[in-house]
Amino acid sequence: MQKRYFWEAFLLGLFVLLLPALNFSGHLPDYYLNLTGKYLALSIAALGMDLIWGYTGILGLGQAVFFGLGAYAMGMHLMLKASGHGVYGASIPDFMVWNRVTQLPFFWKPFQSFSLMVLLAIAVPFAAAALIGLLTFSRRVGGTYFAILTQAMAYAAWLMFNRNEMNLGGTNGLTDFKTILGFPLNNPGTVRGLYVATALALVLSFAACRWLVKSKMGLVLKAIRDRELRLEFMGYPIARYKIFIFALAGGLAGLAGALYVPQVGIITPSEIGVLPSLEVCVWVAAGGRGTLLGAILGAVGINAARSILTARFPNEWPIILGATFIGVVMFVPDGVVGLPRQLHGLWRRRAARARSELAAQAGAPVEDSHA
């Protein structure tokens, strides 16, 4: 177990320290550092998905909604800081001028402050997830019904954010960001700083999730996944645990969205819909449910493959993604992290079968392989 923790710490330290050092020395281009920073931001959302699905057994198909809430919070702040430097030189974002909006909508005003924006980027998704959890888990909605409900929520949110009446950019979303905290976003130093901030946020999120799943509450979450009815008979408030962990996953998704936007330079409703929510599930399944590290490896690996394959096979990528999910579920149920253990178990079974066959051919009594 200690060896496993060592390798987890080593991999995370590699992300935090080595890549920025290589970039600073000129051995790693800014483009690849920025690309990896996006993957690490998405990994934070995958950690939240692993908490609710891998550890608690709740399959939610709407995590992209909470990601989008955090992303739009950061996008609104960056657009406000870019106001006055656009095409029209107005004190409001250019898309509002196109839509004949003359004054800044009231719900945009809190996002003028960076510190308040960071708080809202986490608190709003946390509160939204808590409300959804309260309305569903308190009424014993779970399993397939909960998955369908959250998928419908993702579709409804996608439709809502596409509307120009929301004053959030409509189908074009929010883009044309200039600076963050006064630093130009296209500056190599800013790219490096955003990467380090994202990597540190990932490490802290991982450490917090690791502490949670190793605590008494983590044992309760696993019991909910494996023996929910028995736990309920023992008097545990199952709904409260589900609401909390679902809200925590929502907050992590919001943090991920806020870190993602300044690195990618745009946020549109396409990041909120059903497909992005399904992709988060694929990341966790491919990496290994209930492992945390697997969620990170799955998010980084799948998104790296997406960057490569969409350039070569843009139309076939959704098919490849779906085939990956089906293949993982059928042949590698424990994901990449569990693959060595799965292969070791397969080797032991085949070795035991070979010994049994040799013993039978020699006419000797067959030893019990479980003895």
N, C-alpha and C positions, 0 to 999 in steps of 0.2 A: 504493500500500500504506500509506504514511504517513497519507494522508487517511482510509483506512478505520479505522486505529487511533485517529485523532482522534475520529471519530464514535462508536466504541465507548466510549472514555473519557468522551466527553460524555454519552452516554446513561446510563452507570453513575453518573457524578457527579450527573446529574439526579435519579436515584433516591435517592442517598445524602443530598444536601444540600437540594434544592429542596422536596421533599414535607414533610420535618419542619419546615422553615422556614415553609411555608404553614400547616401545622397549628398551629404555635406562635403564629402571628399571627392565627389564627382563620379563615383562608380555606379550610381543608380540614378537614372534620369528622373526629373520631377514628375513626368507623366506616370511612371510606374509607382512612385511613392504615393501620388494622389489616388491612383487606382486602388492600391492596397488600403489606403485610408477609408475609401468607400466600403470595401469589403469588411473592414473591422467595425465600422458603424453598423452595418447590417448584422454583424455577429452579435451585437448587443440585443437586437430584436430577437435573434435566434435563441439567446439565453432565456428570455422571457417565455418563448414558446416551449422550450424544454421544461421549464418549471411547471407549466400548466398541463402539458401533454405527456412529457416523459416521466415526470415525477408524480403528478396528480391524476393523470389519466383523462384529462379534459381536452377533447379535440375541438379547439376553437378555430374557425375559418375566417376570422375577421381582424386578425392582428394588424393588417396593413392600414386599417382605419386609424388605430392609435398611433401607428408610425406616421401617418399623414398629418394627424393633429399636431404632433411635435414638429414635423417638417414645415408645415404652413406657419407655425409660430415663428420659427427662425426665418422663413422666407419673408414674412410680413415685416419683421425687424430690419432685414437687409434692404428691402425695398424702400422702407421709410428713410433709411440712411442714404439711399441713392436718389431720393426725391430732390428735385431742383437741378439734377445733372442729366436729366433725360432729354428727349427730343423737344418737349414743350417748355422745359425749365419751370414746371409747376411745382408747388409744394406738396402735391399728392402724386402717387404713381401714375405713369403715363396711361395705363390701361383704364384708369378711372376717368381720365380726360376723354378718352375715346368713347366711354360709356356715358358721357355727359354728367359725371358726378362732380360737383363743385366743392364739396367739403369732405374732409376725411371722416369716414364712418366711425361711430363711437367705439366699436369693438376693436378698431385698429389702434386706438390711442395708447392702451397699456403696453403695446409692443415697441414703443419708442425707446423704452429703457431696456438695456441689455440684460441686467440682472433680473428684472421682472419677467422678461421674455423667457429666460432659462427656467425660472420657477414655473411659469405657465406651461412651457413645453413639456414639463414632466407632470405637473399637477392636473392639467386639463385631461390628458389621456387617462391618468390614474383615476380621476373622479368619474369620467365617462365609463370606464371599465367597471368601476365599483357599482355604478348605477345599473348597468346591464346585468352584472352579477346578482345584484339585489333583486332585480325583477325576474330573474330566471332561477337561480339556485334556491331562493327562498320558496319557490313554487315547485321544487324538485324537477326542474327541467334539466335534462342531461343526455348524455349519449348522442345518438344520431340526431335527435331533435335539437339539441344545443348547437351541433355543427351546422345544421341547416339554417337555424335562426341567425347565427353569426355570419353565415355566407350571405343571407338575405340582407343583413345589416351592411355588409361591405358593398353590395350592389346598390343599395339605397344611398349610401354615402357617396359613391361614385357619381350617381345621377345628380345628387344635390350639389356637389362641388363643381360639376360641369356647368351649372347655371350661372349666367352673368349676373343675375340678381343678387347672388351671394357676395358680390364685390371682392372676389378672390381670384380674379383673372380668368374665370370660365375654363374652357377647354385648353387655353394656352397656359394656364397656371401662372406662377410667379417666377420671373427670371430677370436678367439684366442687373445682377447684383454687382456692386462696385467694391465696397470695403466691408471689413468686419473689425470693430473696435479701432477704426481709423487706419487699418493696414490694408493695402490693395490685395484683393483676392488672387490676382495673377502673379503676385510677387513670390519668388521661390522660398523666401523666408516664411511667408504666410502659409504656403502649402506645407512646409515642414512643421510649422507650429500647429496647424490644424491636425496633421497626422499624429503628432505627439499627444495633443489633447484627446483625440479619439482613442489612441492606444491606451492611455492612462485611464480613461473612462471605462474601457473594456476590462482592464485588469481589476479595477475597483469593483465593477459590476460582477465579474467572475468571482472575486474573493467574497463578496457579499452573498452571492448565490450559493457558493460552496459552503459558507458558514451556515446558511439557512438549511440546506438539505442535510447537513451533518448534525443539526440540532434536534431537539425533541420534536419541533414542528415538522422537520423533514421526515421523521418517522411517521408522523400522523398523515402527511401528504402521501407517502407510499402506501400506507394502510388504506387510505381513501381509494387509491388506484387499484389495490389488490383485493380488499375485503371491506367495501364501503358499508354494506348492510351490517356486518358484525360490529364495525366501529360505531355505527349509529345505535345499535342495541346497547352498547356500553355507555351511551350518554354523551358522546362527543358532538359538539355543534358543527356538523359537517358543512352546512351552508356558509357559516362564517369563515371557515378555512378556505372554502372555494372562492368566496367573494374576495378575500384578502389576496390570495395568490393570483387570481385573475386581474385584480387591480394593479398588483405589483408588476405583472407582465405587461400591462398597458403602459405603466410609467416607464419601464425599460424601453418599450417600443417608441414612446415619445422622445426619450433621450436619444435613441438611435436616429430618429428622423431629424432632430435638431442638429446633430453632428454630421449627418449625411448631406444636407442641403448646401452648405457653403463649399463643400468639396466637389459636388456635381454641378452646381451653378443653376439649378432649376428644380422646381417641384410642380407637378401637374396632377390632375385627378387620376391619371393612369397608374400612379403609384399607390392608389388607395383601393382599387377595385378587387374583384374576386381572385384574379390570377396572381397578383402579388401576395395575397394572403395564402394561397395554395403553395406558392414557392417557399414561403417560410417553413411550412410543414415538410417540404421536400428536403430543405437544408438539414433540419433536425433528424429526419429519418435517415438520410444518407450518412450523416456523421455518427449517429448513435443516440437513440433516446435514453434519457435518464443518465447522462454522463457529463453534461455541461461542456467539457472539452470537445466532445463530438459535435455539439451544436456549432461551436466556433469553426471547427475544421470543415463541417458541412457547408456553412455559409461562405467561407472563403473559397473552398474548392468548387462548389457549384457556380458561384458568381465569376470565378476565374474562367471556368469552362464556358460560361455564358459569353464572356467578353471575347473569347477566341472563336467559339462556334457561330455566334450570331454574325460575325464578320464574313464567315465562309458559307454558312447555311442559315440565312436569316429567316426563311419561311419554315424551315424544318425544326427550328429550336424548340417550339412548344411540344412537338412530337418527341424530341429527344428528352426533354424534361419529364414528360409523362412516362416515357419508357424507363427512365432512370428510377422514378418513384416505384413503378410496378416491379422492376427488377430488384430493387432494394427490399421491398416488402416480401417478395417471393423467395429470394435466394440469400439475402444478407439482412435478416431481420434486426440484427444488432448493430448495423451500420459499420462504418470504417473502423471505429474504435473497438468494436466487438469482433472484427474479422479475425484477428490472431487467435482469440479464444475459440471462435467457431472452427477455424482450421485445425487447431490443436485437438479439439473434441472429435472432429472427423477423422483425424489421423489415429487417435486412440481407438476409435470404434473399428476402423479398418484393420489395425494391428491386432486387436482382440479377435476379430473374425478370422484373420489369417492364422492366428495361433490355434483357434478352434478347429479350422479345417485341417491343419497339419496334424493335430492330435487325433482327429477322427481317422485320418488316413493311416496313421501309425497304430491305430487300434488302442490308444491309451485313453483313459478317462478324461473328459473335457473339464478343465478347471473353470470355476465360476469367475468370470471377469470382474465381478463386484466384490469378491472376497477380499 
